[in-house]
Amino acid sequence: MNSWEMMIHAKLASMAEEGLQRELRPIKDASQPILMYQGKELVNFSSNNYLGLAGHPQIIAAQQRSAEQGAGATASRLIIGHDEEMEELEEELASFHQHEAALVLANGYMANVGILSSFLGRHDAVFSDRLNHASIVDGIRLSRATHFRYRHGDLNHLEELLKKAKTRGIKRQLIVTDSVFSMDGDIAPLRDIVFLKQKYGTALLIDEAHAGGVFGKHGEGLAHELQISEQVDLHMGTFSKAYGVYGAYVLARKEWIQYLHHTCRSFIYTTALPPTVIGGIRQAIQLVKEGMNLRIDLSKKSQYFRDELVKAGFDIGGSTTQIIPVCIGDENTTLTFSRKLIERGIMSVAIRPPTVPKGTARLRFSLMANHQWENIQSALVAIKEIGKELEVI
Ligand SMILES: Cc1ncc(COP(=O)(O)O)c(C=O)c1O
């Protein structure tokens, strides 16, 4: 073995020993509430397809129509990849969210990495919730700004760090937070964060990846639901979750978007999204706007699922949304739980470090508006039985 092989082998062996091995599962029908795995039907509690739109015939038909315009965008946005449809999509997005301007990016990961590394530099400070998504962490690292990580949702800690940065004389500061936390299903105290943003004169970036389409009267996101969207300088979200398609957006004042056109490397140096994706997104936006009933269904099913788990004695952390963790702690027990669920016809993936902090392994259940009630109920029976067998409850 050469030194590379030794390093790779040792890393994989130590991850397996700690119950942290990862595996790719070939799945069919992941866009549906019932998916197929190894020839078996499983109730799908593992997708981010919260409104069930990924399998929606109108979106698929729109994608097929758009495919007539070409299989790919052929160039980056600033070359000839800025299709007329994209121009219309960005105008539509800005007016939907009542922001001055919008920018569509390839995906949420590239959006966060690009936005953060473009606005922040070595002399700036960024305040980031400890449980923010990995793409935020990576964007901050790339920016080389001073990184202040505040304890999850802890406003006192955030303020303490804001004061610290002030005494160090750091001029430009930015607070960044997920609005719905992807592995915990709890929500950020956005109103209080806005208060601190104003008090300390910082900028604010929120990541609405798991809230876009789900919260707000028309699915605009949590900032709109809480009526603080005017205070948000950079409002980012994805089309890959509730919208059921792919891609990401950021909304901001016109000059801030122009600044991104000039400086955001994950926007400038990559091929534009293909026409099928743009067509799908435009149709998905219409369905999200009209999707009040889907949002109500999702909310009812999520509430029921959370209540039943809590009654049975499970720890679901601070979840108040469609993302519901069953907190277990031990990695191997979590893996065993997930495997037993698969045997009982339920797909809920074990989430382990480094995706979540050490000692906080969990099953992550995510609800869909079009889950059948009887499937939810039978899943709850199985979860409770396995929970008792493994002494989780
Ligand atoms: C909070 C958050 N932000 C960003 C992303 C990345 O989005 P995308 O999957 O579109 O790259 C995710 C996806 O998992 C997420 O959970």
The ligand as a Gaussian input file, in Angstrom:
#p B3LYP/6-31G(d) Opt

LIG

0 1
 C      -30.266000      24.752000       4.683000
 C      -29.747000      24.288000       3.365000
 N      -29.141000      25.165000       2.554000
 C      -28.667000      24.802000       1.354000
 C      -28.796000      23.515000       0.892000
 C      -28.230000      23.135000      -0.438000
 O      -29.235000      23.159000      -1.388000
 P      -29.114000      22.302000      -2.733000
 O      -29.533000      20.919000      -2.382000
 O      -30.032000      22.979000      -3.679000
 O      -27.698000      22.371000      -3.159000
 C      -29.450000      22.583000       1.680000
 C      -29.631000      21.218000       1.151000
 O      -29.530000      20.218000       1.702000
 C      -29.927000      22.962000       2.952000
 O      -30.494000      22.073000       3.766000

